[in-house]
Amino acid sequence: MRAVRAISGLWRWRRNPLCRATDLAEAWVALAALLLVLLAAPLAGVLAGGAAQDALQRSVREQHRARHLVTATVVRELDRSPLDVDPETSTGRDMRTRVLADWTAPDGTARRGPVLAGLKDPRPGEVFRIWTDRHGRMVTRPLDSATASTHAVLAGFGAALVAGGLVEGGRRLIVWRMVRRRYARWDQAWDRAGPDWGRTGTGS
């Protein structure tokens, strides 16, 4: 709002004999800052969001090429650990069962190891699906395209906010320095006029 008021005052101050050069300079600084916020901040958001989208979608493709969904078979149930929580749930309250399982890697290698299975009462021979790399080592679920796009949008929005904040911070710093210089000039003027202020015939 301060920038808008300063900009609206540009035309009022333009021909005002009481207008100081610093007033006009502050208004022009505010106008420049507003234009940068309206133009540069959205541009920064678009560029950052586009770059993030390209990088994330490339990561999605790479993960889907490198990770495979395979079928695992329960050998037996293992003792439950208090840390056996599904890392993909938002609340972390959905417990998974820890089992010893067999599975075949995409390269044909037979694998066996402890796995967190989304089975309430696992029994030997029961099957479920897990994500592995091509050698059969367990990996997390690959990132999906929709989630990647959401992250890219958030990155662009954050970049726009940061750009706008930097512009506003620069404007405040410039105005602060201008005000400091103005006060310094006032102090100098008072120092010069102080000894004779109010005396009859001063300056005659």
N, C-alpha and C positions, 0 to 999 in steps of 0.2 A: 504493500500500500504506500509506503514511503516513496518508492520509486515512481509509482503512478502519480502521486501528488507533485513530485519534483518535475516530472515530465509535463504535466498539465500547466505547471508554472513557467515553463520555458517561454511560451508566447506572451504571458503576462509580464515577465521580467524583461523581455527583449527590449522594450522601449521605456522601461521604468527608470527614471533618473536615480532612484534609491537602490537599484539593483547593483550589488557588488559583483566583481568579476568571479569571486569564489562561489557566489550563489549560482551563477550561470554554469560554472565548471562542475559543481556538484550535480546540477540537473543533467548536464550532458553525460556525466559518469553514470547516473542512474539510467538514462536512456540506453546507453551502450550496454549496461548490465542486463536490462530487460530484454533487449534484442538478442543478446547472447543466450539468455535463459530460454527464450522462445524458439531460437533457431539451433544453437550449438548443443544444448542439452538433449533435445530429441534426436539430433543427428548422432550424438555420442551413444545414445541408447540403441538406435537402429544398428549402428556399426558393431557395437559390443554384442548385441543380441544375435546379429547375423553371424559374427565370428564364433560365438558360443554354439549356435545352432549347427554350423558346419562341423565344428570339432566334436560335439556330442553325437550327431548323427553318424559321423565317421566311426566313433567309438562303438555306437550301437551295431553297426555293420560288422566291425571287427570282432566284437564279442559274440555275435550270433554265428560268425564263421568258426570261431575258436571253441565255443562251448556247445555241448551236446546233451540232449535229454535222453537218459538211458534208464532201463528197467533194472531195479535192484530187488533181490529176494532176501527175506528175513531168514537168518540162521537161528538166532535166539535173541531174546530181550536182554539188555544189559541194565546194570543198576542205574537208577535215575540220578542225575547230578543236578544240584540246585541252579547250575548255570545253563542247563539244557533248555534254553528259551529260543523260540523261533526268531531270528534276527530280522526277518522281513515283515513282521507284524508291527503295526504302529504303536500298540500299547505294550507289547512284550509280555502279555499275560497268557497267551496261548501256548501251553506247554507242548513240546514234542517228545516222543518216546525215543530213547537211545537204544539202538539195536545193533547187533553184529549182522552185516549183510554181505551178500555176494553180488557182483555185477560184472558185466563184460564191457571193457573200454571200447570206444569206437575203432581203435586199431586192432581189436581182437584179443587184447590181453585180459586174462581173468584177474579180478581184483576182489579183495575182501578187507573189510575194516568197519570201525564203528561209525554209525550214521544216525543223524536225527531224522526220524521218520514221522510223518503226520498220521500216525495210526494210534487209535486209542488203546486197543488191546492187540498188539502184534502177536502173530503166531508163526511158527516156523513154516516156511513155504509161501507166506503172504508176500505179494509184490507191491512195489511203489516206485515212483519216479524220482530220479535225482539228476542234478546237473554236474557234468564232468568236462575236463578238457579232453583232447584227443587221446591222451595216454591213460585216461581213467581216473585222474586225480580230481577229487571233488572241488567244485568251484561254486560261487554264488550265481544266482539267476542273472542272466544278461539284462542289461538296461533296455527298456522298451522305448519305442520311438515317441510315444505320447509323453512319457515322463521326461525324456530328453528335451522335447519342445517346451515343456513347462519350465524346466530349469533355464533354458535359453531366454524365455520371456522374462523370467525373474532377473537374470543377469543384465538384460537390456534395461529393465526398469531401474535396477540398482545403479547402473552406469549413468543413466539420465539424472537420477537424484544426486549422485556424487558431482556430476558436472555442474548442475544448478547450484549446489552448495559451494563449490569452488568459486563460481562466478560471484555469488552473493558475498562470500568471504573476501574476495578481492575488492569488491565495491566498498565494503565496510572499511577495509584497511586503507584504501585510497582516501575515502572521506575523512577517516580519523586523522590521517597525516595532514590533510588540507586544513582541518579544524585546528590541529596543533600549530601549524604555521600561522594561521589567522590570529590565534591567541598570542603567539609570540610577537607578531607585529603590533597587536594592541598594547602589549606590555611595553614595547619599545616606544610607542607613541605616548603612553602615559608617563613613561620616564622622562621624555623630552618636555612634555607640557606640565608636569607635576609642580616644579618650583614656582611657576608663574600662574597656576590655575586660580581663577577667581580674583586676581588682583586688578584694580582699576587701571585702565590705560595699558593693559598688557598687549603687546604687539604693536603699539603705536609708536 
